[in-house]
Amino acid sequence: MPLKIEDATLADFDDAFEKFKAVSPVNQMKFLLFLADKDPSTSLSWCPDCNVAEPVIYEKLETSEKDVLLLRAYVGDRPTWRNPAHPWRVDTQFKLKGVPTLIRWKDEGVADRLEDHEAHIASRIEALMAI
């Protein structure tokens, strides 16, 4: 089934997240993927874990029998992300500790998540999809 991807940055996340939440969950799975920004000169993330996990995540989400809505949220450059007061680190809903972080959004909240050290493991992604 189709994988629909929307992108957001710190600057426009609130609007993108409201639109994401407003989409009806009927026959659809919703995920948030928090990632490090990409370097425009290389098209690669400054985060090696993101570079490893992204293709695995997309491959697994594309195999879903349901439609999948994925909101990719870019955390910023390395100094921005490393700041302990980063908005998504201190957010009571997301409480990010690392990138990439893949969150299954269900019933208007965080159903479960895969942190940076496990977001590249296909079987963990499949388990998250099964929730």
MARTI-807666 format. One line per field, with one value per residue: chain; residue in one letter; x, y, z of N, C-alpha, C, O, CB in turn. Coordinates in Angstrom, 3 decimals. Glycine has a CB too. Layout:
# residues N
cadena c(A  ...)
residuo c(A  ...)
n_u c(X  ...)
n_v c(Y  ...)
n_w c(Z  ...)
ca_u c(X  ...)
ca_v c(Y  ...)
ca_w c(Z  ...)
c_u c(X  ...)
c_v c(Y  ...)
c_w c(Z  ...)
o_u c(X  ...)
o_v c(Y  ...)
o_w c(Z  ...)
cb_u c(X  ...)
cb_v c(Y  ...)
cb_w c(Z  ...)
END
This chain:
# residues 131
cadena c(A  A  A  A  A  A  A  A  A  A  A  A  A  A  A  A  A  A  A  A  A  A  A  A  A  A  A  A  A  A  A  A  A  A  A  A  A  A  A  A  A  A  A  A  A  A  A  A  A  A  A  A  A  A  A  A  A  A  A  A  A  A  A  A  A  A  A  A  A  A  A  A  A  A  A  A  A  A  A  A  A  A  A  A  A  A  A  A  A  A  A  A  A  A  A  A  A  A  A  A  A  A  A  A  A  A  A  A  A  A  A  A  A  A  A  A  A  A  A  A  A  A  A  A  A  A  A  A  A  A  A)
residuo c(M  P  L  K  I  E  D  A  T  L  A  D  F  D  D  A  F  E  K  F  K  A  V  S  P  V  N  Q  M  K  F  L  L  F  L  A  D  K  D  P  S  T  S  L  S  W  C  P  D  C  N  V  A  E  P  V  I  Y  E  K  L  E  T  S  E  K  D  V  L  L  L  R  A  Y  V  G  D  R  P  T  W  R  N  P  A  H  P  W  R  V  D  T  Q  F  K  L  K  G  V  P  T  L  I  R  W  K  D  E  G  V  A  D  R  L  E  D  H  E  A  H  I  A  S  R  I  E  A  L  M  A  I)
n_u c(0.838  0.293  2.905  2.924  4.748  5.501  7.290  8.956  10.385  12.038  11.016  8.541  7.141  4.955  2.596  2.659  2.454  -0.075  -1.672  -0.964  -1.999  -4.686  -5.435  -7.498  -7.402  -8.404  -7.953  -5.235  -1.826  0.125  3.171  5.929  9.050  11.983  14.760  18.221  19.362  20.103  23.183  23.536  25.474  26.204  23.924  23.563  22.866  24.168  24.265  25.337  23.822  21.266  21.604  21.961  19.582  17.365  16.862  16.065  13.840  12.042  11.763  10.493  8.104  6.888  6.023  3.676  0.288  -1.611  -2.374  0.227  1.175  3.780  5.460  8.236  10.516  12.879  15.639  17.562  20.864  23.996  25.024  22.631  20.971  22.463  22.099  20.960  18.518  17.002  13.969  12.506  13.737  13.021  10.299  7.255  5.760  7.301  10.029  12.720  15.757  17.700  18.663  18.185  14.686  11.884  8.481  5.453  2.314  -0.735  -4.173  -4.251  -1.797  1.551  2.231  4.281  7.894  10.974  14.238  17.364  19.408  18.118  16.509  17.130  16.700  15.131  13.233  12.345  11.115  9.028  7.639  6.804  5.078  3.048  1.577)
n_v c(-1.181  2.365  4.581  7.534  10.431  13.132  16.124  17.917  20.629  22.061  24.652  24.545  22.474  22.340  23.068  21.096  18.805  19.087  18.801  16.186  14.781  15.246  13.668  11.024  7.899  5.619  2.515  3.021  3.469  5.421  7.157  8.792  10.040  10.950  12.665  13.454  16.463  16.725  17.033  19.459  19.338  16.695  15.188  13.441  12.492  14.075  12.278  9.097  6.830  7.487  7.407  4.675  3.557  4.764  3.697  1.069  1.437  2.745  0.736  -1.308  -0.019  0.420  -2.113  -2.538  -3.618  -1.805  1.673  4.035  6.764  8.916  11.153  12.949  14.399  16.796  17.310  19.265  20.779  19.343  20.855  22.121  19.927  18.732  20.367  20.350  21.518  21.269  21.532  19.101  17.285  18.008  17.986  16.863  14.894  13.632  13.321  12.933  11.124  10.348  10.219  8.239  8.289  6.339  6.583  5.064  6.229  6.202  6.127  8.819  9.258  8.382  5.179  3.325  3.105  3.193  3.555  5.258  3.241  0.954  1.402  0.595  -2.068  -4.581  -6.504  -5.335  -3.046  -4.222  -5.360  -3.030  -2.054  -3.888  -3.254)
n_w c(0.000  -0.313  0.747  2.306  2.623  4.666  5.362  7.988  9.833  12.708  12.649  11.266  12.391  14.244  12.800  10.776  12.343  13.483  11.185  10.531  12.777  12.328  10.187  9.256  10.909  9.700  8.305  8.125  9.036  11.259  11.563  13.163  12.317  13.590  12.572  11.804  10.249  6.709  4.947  2.578  0.571  0.308  0.460  2.501  5.873  8.843  10.806  11.333  12.130  11.250  8.486  8.105  9.136  7.791  5.020  5.650  7.280  5.469  3.542  5.012  5.863  3.415  2.767  4.046  4.418  4.849  4.320  4.857  6.768  7.108  9.059  8.707  10.791  11.059  13.093  13.099  12.698  13.882  16.220  17.038  17.660  19.717  21.882  25.154  25.737  23.487  21.703  21.159  22.754  25.313  25.176  26.479  25.303  23.290  24.178  23.153  22.842  21.132  17.643  14.760  15.677  15.659  15.832  16.611  16.037  17.524  18.330  19.101  20.386  21.525  20.739  20.754  20.399  18.524  19.378  18.608  18.640  17.805  15.652  13.119  12.832  11.191  12.113  14.473  13.537  12.102  14.254  15.548  13.637  13.877  16.075)
ca_u c(0.000  1.099  3.596  2.893  5.744  5.477  8.501  8.844  11.566  11.655  10.271  7.168  6.650  3.642  1.546  2.709  1.992  -1.532  -2.232  -0.715  -2.958  -6.044  -5.721  -8.248  -6.596  -9.116  -7.126  -3.959  -0.901  0.825  4.488  6.802  10.462  12.852  16.031  19.179  19.353  21.027  24.161  23.152  26.539  26.336  22.589  23.605  22.697  25.375  24.123  25.529  22.717  20.144  21.930  21.773  18.197  16.342  16.420  15.392  12.519  11.187  11.492  9.500  6.817  6.304  5.454  2.432  -0.962  -2.390  -1.721  1.121  1.511  5.034  5.901  9.669  10.814  14.331  15.998  18.512  22.268  24.543  25.006  21.235  20.496  23.236  21.654  20.044  17.221  16.340  12.528  11.978  14.336  12.295  8.865  6.712  5.182  8.301  11.181  13.758  17.093  18.626  18.114  16.768  13.669  10.659  7.370  4.138  1.286  -2.005  -5.135  -3.869  -0.629  2.690  1.928  5.585  8.965  12.289  15.269  18.470  20.189  17.319  15.630  17.563  16.484  13.901  12.249  11.790  10.201  7.844  6.901  6.182  3.965  2.005  0.847)
ca_v c(0.000  3.583  5.256  8.978  11.062  14.584  16.576  19.077  21.084  22.712  25.872  24.327  21.209  22.417  23.012  19.776  17.810  19.227  18.172  14.750  14.256  15.399  12.650  9.893  6.680  4.484  1.698  3.702  3.533  6.694  7.121  9.960  9.662  12.075  12.464  14.555  17.147  16.259  17.983  19.722  19.021  15.245  14.587  12.481  13.027  14.135  11.186  7.816  5.920  7.847  6.913  3.230  3.190  5.270  2.785  -0.098  1.907  2.959  -0.565  -2.019  0.680  0.224  -3.453  -2.596  -3.840  -0.596  2.926  4.513  8.181  9.121  12.534  13.037  15.645  16.993  17.920  20.357  20.393  18.684  21.707  22.331  18.695  18.441  21.247  19.626  22.185  21.109  21.407  17.728  16.552  18.377  17.849  15.811  13.837  12.917  12.990  12.321  10.927  10.144  10.095  8.357  7.715  6.031  6.515  4.636  7.112  5.481  6.595  10.180  9.309  7.520  3.782  2.721  3.771  2.588  4.574  5.266  2.005  -0.171  1.838  -0.008  -3.518  -4.868  -7.223  -4.379  -2.197  -5.054  -5.456  -1.726  -1.977  -4.832  -2.720)
ca_w c(0.000  -0.437  1.836  2.091  3.487  4.852  6.044  8.867  10.556  13.963  12.364  10.806  12.922  14.903  11.769  10.134  13.303  13.588  9.977  10.702  13.748  11.815  9.181  9.804  10.985  9.118  7.419  7.928  10.166  11.326  12.196  13.152  12.238  13.912  11.874  11.713  8.953  5.677  4.441  1.177  -0.386  0.138  0.588  3.593  7.207  9.666  11.764  10.654  12.432  10.368  7.142  8.109  9.452  6.864  3.957  6.235  7.721  4.297  2.921  5.821  5.827  2.084  2.664  4.803  3.698  5.094  3.958  5.913  6.768  7.831  9.226  9.003  11.492  11.072  14.376  12.916  12.552  15.070  17.425  17.464  18.284  20.927  22.956  26.052  25.759  22.194  21.973  21.145  23.880  26.531  24.939  27.338  24.473  22.491  25.027  22.316  23.402  20.028  16.295  14.444  16.539  14.929  16.775  16.109  16.564  17.495  19.333  19.510  21.248  21.240  21.076  21.044  19.672  18.361  19.575  17.649  18.625  17.314  14.562  11.853  12.905  10.446  12.927  15.446  12.771  11.850  15.517  15.762  12.691  14.284  17.241)
c_u c(0.884  1.692  3.598  3.817  5.558  6.723  8.220  10.206  11.102  10.732  8.816  6.519  5.243  2.496  1.493  2.159  0.474  -2.220  -2.104  -1.759  -4.386  -6.419  -6.402  -7.396  -7.257  -8.227  -5.771  -3.129  -0.170  2.130  5.116  8.223  11.292  14.250  16.933  19.085  20.369  21.967  23.829  24.229  26.669  25.000  22.554  23.429  24.045  25.386  24.274  24.401  21.496  20.380  21.726  20.291  17.183  15.935  15.675  13.975  11.594  10.810  10.396  8.134  6.122  5.682  4.108  1.228  -1.907  -1.650  -0.888  1.369  2.726  5.353  7.370  9.938  12.327  14.733  16.958  19.926  22.785  24.534  23.586  20.725  21.198  22.823  20.664  18.647  16.512  14.847  11.996  12.629  13.524  10.777  8.329  6.130  6.248  9.531  12.303  15.092  18.127  17.895  18.862  15.901  12.408  9.554  6.116  3.101  -0.050  -2.894  -4.691  -2.689  0.461  2.342  3.205  6.620  10.166  13.296  16.403  19.209  19.429  16.475  15.987  17.275  15.117  12.846  11.606  10.797  8.910  6.992  6.174  4.972  2.787  1.167  -0.512)
c_v c(1.246  4.082  6.733  9.619  12.576  14.953  17.812  19.377  21.656  23.901  25.621  23.054  21.304  22.323  21.635  18.699  17.884  18.588  16.655  14.135  14.279  14.342  11.463  8.625  5.452  3.799  2.343  3.651  4.871  6.530  8.503  9.431  10.918  11.760  13.682  15.180  16.539  17.395  18.222  19.318  17.518  14.521  13.489  13.202  13.129  12.988  9.845  6.814  6.212  7.303  5.404  2.874  3.606  4.274  1.562  0.282  2.067  1.635  -1.309  -1.333  0.502  -1.157  -3.590  -2.853  -2.657  0.600  3.386  6.005  8.350  10.609  12.494  14.406  15.754  17.848  19.103  19.836  19.831  19.596  21.960  21.119  18.415  19.310  20.491  20.242  22.124  20.848  19.973  16.840  16.789  18.274  16.660  14.644  12.990  12.484  12.316  12.253  10.795  10.142  8.979  7.773  7.560  5.798  6.055  5.491  6.403  6.002  7.914  10.235  8.358  6.103  3.044  3.432  2.865  3.713  4.364  3.938  0.811  0.161  1.231  -1.512  -3.860  -5.539  -6.314  -3.440  -2.958  -5.185  -4.149  -1.556  -2.851  -4.333  -2.203)
c_w c(0.000  0.877  1.489  3.117  3.477  5.645  6.889  9.481  11.888  13.707  11.988  11.370  13.493  13.898  11.111  11.064  13.480  12.377  10.055  11.632  13.212  10.771  9.849  9.802  10.340  8.075  7.128  9.206  10.089  12.105  12.149  13.141  12.461  13.395  12.006  10.320  7.997  5.280  2.967  0.165  -0.648  0.075  1.645  4.922  7.905  10.680  11.054  10.923  11.552  8.962  7.024  8.241  8.392  5.781  4.485  6.658  6.519  3.642  3.691  5.766  4.482  1.912  3.372  3.899  3.890  4.511  5.146  5.703  7.674  7.855  9.629  9.609  11.649  12.275  14.252  12.719  13.883  16.303  17.949  18.215  19.610  22.121  23.852  26.118  24.404  22.446  22.006  22.199  25.153  26.376  25.738  26.541  23.780  23.284  24.240  23.033  22.307  18.707  15.587  15.564  15.706  15.949  16.046  16.819  16.418  18.613  19.960  20.477  20.795  21.698  21.463  20.180  19.529  18.462  18.577  17.545  18.048  16.095  13.211  11.778  12.309  11.310  13.978  14.764  12.494  13.114  15.830  14.842  13.129  15.462  16.806)
o_u c(2.079  1.077  4.200  3.692  5.471  7.165  7.368  11.055  9.902  9.782  7.943  5.476  4.419  1.536  0.414  1.472  -0.185  -3.237  -3.026  -2.337  -5.206  -7.603  -5.941  -6.744  -6.715  -7.805  -5.235  -3.656  0.113  2.187  4.873  8.556  11.305  14.842  16.473  18.767  21.353  21.585  23.839  23.911  27.178  24.948  21.616  23.797  24.963  26.400  23.417  24.055  20.778  19.457  21.359  19.799  16.235  14.740  14.751  13.026  10.467  9.665  9.482  7.112  4.894  4.885  3.474  1.163  -2.895  -0.450  -1.253  1.724  2.704  5.498  7.716  9.627  12.965  14.238  17.139  20.159  22.074  24.075  23.367  20.119  20.570  23.177  19.630  17.693  15.533  14.497  11.116  12.122  13.360  10.046  8.894  6.022  6.113  10.028  12.780  15.501  19.302  16.667  20.061  16.328  11.920  9.667  5.762  3.013  -0.450  -2.420  -4.747  -2.593  0.311  2.177  3.206  6.274  10.359  13.223  16.395  19.602  20.026  15.794  15.216  17.575  14.079  11.673  10.444  9.769  7.819  5.764  5.047  3.962  1.643  0.151  -1.281)
o_v c(1.172  4.015  7.143  9.384  13.205  14.189  18.637  18.498  21.724  24.131  26.408  22.615  20.424  21.584  21.076  17.781  16.853  17.909  15.927  13.094  13.441  14.143  10.963  8.315  4.351  4.416  2.224  3.774  5.383  5.870  9.283  8.493  11.828  10.735  14.790  14.504  15.926  18.565  17.275  18.992  17.109  13.357  12.693  14.368  12.366  12.752  9.486  6.029  5.294  6.797  4.911  1.991  2.868  4.021  1.072  -0.466  1.572  1.441  -1.872  -2.008  0.441  -1.356  -4.643  -2.369  -2.527  0.537  3.156  6.445  7.979  11.244  12.069  15.437  14.916  18.961  19.858  18.634  19.849  19.159  22.007  21.249  17.903  18.998  20.033  19.569  22.838  20.035  19.666  15.760  15.884  18.457  15.568  13.531  11.769  11.377  11.248  13.182  11.094  10.073  8.802  6.883  8.524  4.934  6.591  5.484  6.044  6.284  8.098  11.152  7.630  5.852  2.235  4.257  1.915  4.699  3.408  3.548  -0.241  -0.713  1.347  -2.152  -3.479  -5.173  -6.507  -3.084  -2.404  -5.127  -4.169  -0.975  -2.565  -4.941  -1.715)
o_w c(0.282  1.942  0.496  4.319  2.423  6.502  6.557  9.625  12.156  14.456  12.355  10.885  13.243  14.116  10.913  10.614  13.612  12.528  9.687  11.320  13.587  10.500  10.875  8.805  10.431  7.097  6.026  10.312  9.006  13.142  11.228  13.865  11.632  13.733  12.282  9.342  8.410  5.280  2.181  -0.978  -1.691  -0.323  1.681  5.070  7.603  11.337  10.246  10.040  11.156  8.324  5.958  7.538  8.126  5.632  3.836  6.421  6.546  3.236  3.089  5.635  4.422  0.995  3.303  2.769  3.168  4.245  6.298  4.610  8.847  6.811  10.731  9.013  12.286  12.454  15.208  12.592  14.888  17.358  19.160  19.278  20.537  23.259  23.364  26.510  24.185  23.302  22.811  22.500  25.970  27.350  25.676  27.056  23.693  23.078  24.624  23.729  22.520  18.656  15.804  16.299  15.117  16.818  14.995  18.047  15.311  19.714  21.176  21.293  19.813  22.892  22.391  19.335  20.288  17.729  17.801  16.446  17.822  15.559  12.258  10.770  12.851  11.240  14.333  15.340  12.635  13.047  16.325  15.238  12.774  15.800  17.634)
cb_u c(-0.953  0.268  5.061  1.433  7.177  4.160  9.610  7.783  12.377  12.903  10.943  7.151  7.583  3.525  1.785  4.153  2.693  -1.929  -1.524  0.709  -2.881  -6.203  -4.423  -9.540  -6.292  -10.459  -7.861  -4.185  0.113  -0.067  5.407  6.540  10.805  12.869  15.785  20.636  19.638  20.253  25.642  22.837  27.863  27.151  22.139  24.925  21.735  25.469  22.762  26.845  22.334  19.954  23.373  22.576  17.810  16.837  17.610  16.193  12.638  11.891  12.784  9.974  7.013  7.361  6.419  2.233  -1.632  -2.651  -2.765  2.470  0.297  6.197  5.030  10.541  10.097  14.807  16.612  18.469  23.134  25.964  25.681  20.326  20.696  24.713  21.004  20.630  17.393  16.993  11.775  12.176  15.815  12.663  8.567  5.645  4.260  8.736  10.743  13.915  17.124  19.392  18.224  16.464  13.416  10.843  7.137  3.879  1.283  -1.784  -5.322  -5.044  -1.020  3.991  1.235  5.583  9.363  12.420  15.809  19.441  20.640  16.429  15.668  19.047  16.582  14.209  12.908  12.923  10.857  8.264  7.855  7.203  4.431  2.632  1.653)
cb_v c(-0.003  4.666  4.699  9.550  10.690  15.063  16.873  18.836  22.145  23.171  26.623  24.266  20.711  23.720  24.096  19.430  18.006  20.723  18.701  14.506  15.053  16.771  12.203  9.665  6.379  4.944  1.445  5.162  2.324  7.773  6.085  10.914  8.990  12.362  12.157  14.060  18.637  15.732  17.456  21.194  19.563  14.676  14.020  11.690  12.158  15.496  11.265  7.214  6.029  9.387  7.265  2.591  3.799  6.521  2.331  -0.650  3.250  3.867  -1.421  -2.118  2.167  0.437  -4.454  -1.304  -5.141  -0.397  4.016  3.717  9.071  8.315  13.301  12.807  15.703  17.655  16.885  21.302  21.612  18.214  23.045  22.622  17.525  18.636  22.544  19.577  23.631  19.936  22.167  17.108  16.985  19.784  17.673  16.388  14.445  13.780  12.083  13.095  9.696  8.847  11.442  7.655  8.600  4.783  7.887  3.084  8.495  3.948  5.537  10.856  8.995  8.043  3.069  1.163  5.058  1.809  4.538  6.335  1.679  -0.664  3.333  0.230  -4.024  -5.745  -8.421  -3.561  -1.732  -6.453  -5.817  -0.594  -2.394  -6.155  -1.588)
cb_w c(1.216  -1.032  2.050  2.203  3.036  5.588  5.029  9.975  9.729  14.730  11.263  9.303  13.980  15.697  10.698  9.722  14.652  13.704  8.706  11.260  15.040  11.218  8.454  9.002  12.423  8.479  6.117  7.493  10.156  11.977  11.507  14.388  10.858  15.451  10.399  12.004  9.136  4.438  4.630  1.003  0.120  1.259  -0.752  3.575  8.017  10.393  12.485  11.076  13.915  10.322  6.787  9.251  10.757  6.209  3.149  7.451  8.491  3.277  2.865  7.272  6.119  1.021  3.227  5.577  4.170  6.614  3.543  5.919  7.249  7.181  10.295  7.716  12.883  9.751  15.264  14.108  12.095  14.791  17.123  16.251  17.340  20.646  22.378  27.444  26.183  21.361  20.943  19.772  24.095  26.937  23.422  28.244  23.434  21.350  26.171  21.018  24.297  20.203  15.501  13.119  17.811  13.995  17.457  16.353  15.829  17.633  20.425  20.144  22.663  21.946  19.887  20.772  20.369  16.997  21.027  18.018  20.020  18.401  14.452  11.655  14.381  9.252  13.611  16.120  11.442  11.346  16.669  15.523  11.298  14.644  17.937)
END
